[in-house]
């Protein structure tokens, strides 16, 4: 079995309906990791108090 045919969470064989996961449990566990900020993509630190972009409250007169 190739590495791509195993669940990235538990290592069990994948299920066609839940690929790349073995089942709904691992699929949901992975989603919860993303939603709970358990997974993070590296990048520059952002100042939470900086006002720029779409959410900016600065006036453009």
C-alpha positions in Angstrom: 0.0 0.0 0.0 1.4 3.4 -1.0 1.8 6.2 1.6 -1.0 8.2 -0.1 -3.4 5.3 0.6 -3.1 5.7 4.4 -5.0 8.1 6.7 -2.8 11.1 7.7 -4.3 11.1 11.2 -4.1 7.4 12.2 -2.3 5.6 9.4 -5.1 3.1 8.6 -6.1 2.4 5.0 -8.2 5.2 3.4 -11.9 5.1 2.7 -13.1 6.1 -0.7 -15.9 8.3 0.7 -13.6 10.1 3.2 -10.3 10.1 1.2 -7.6 11.0 2.3 -8.9 9.8 5.7 -10.0 6.3 6.9 -13.4 7.4 8.0 -15.6 10.2 9.3 -13.9 10.2 12.8 -10.5 11.1 11.5 -11.9 13.5 8.9 -13.7 15.4 11.7 -10.7 15.2 14.0 -8.6 16.9 11.3 -11.2 19.6 10.7 -11.4 20.3 14.5 -7.6 20.7 14.5 -7.9 23.4 11.8 -10.8 25.2 13.5 -9.2 25.1 16.9 -5.9 26.5 15.5 -4.1 23.2 16.2 -2.6 23.5 12.7 -0.9 26.7 11.7 0.8 27.8 8.5 4.1 29.6 9.1 4.2 33.3 8.3 5.1 36.7 9.5 3.5 37.8 12.8 0.6 40.2 12.3 -0.1 43.1 14.6 -3.7 42.6 15.8 -4.1 46.3 16.4 -2.9 47.4 12.9 -5.7 48.9 10.8 -5.3 48.3 7.1 -7.2 46.6 4.3 -10.9 45.8 4.0 -11.6 46.0 7.7 -9.9 49.4 8.1 -11.9 52.2 9.9 -9.5 54.9 8.5 -11.3 57.5 6.4 -10.2 58.0 2.8 -10.9 61.7 2.3 
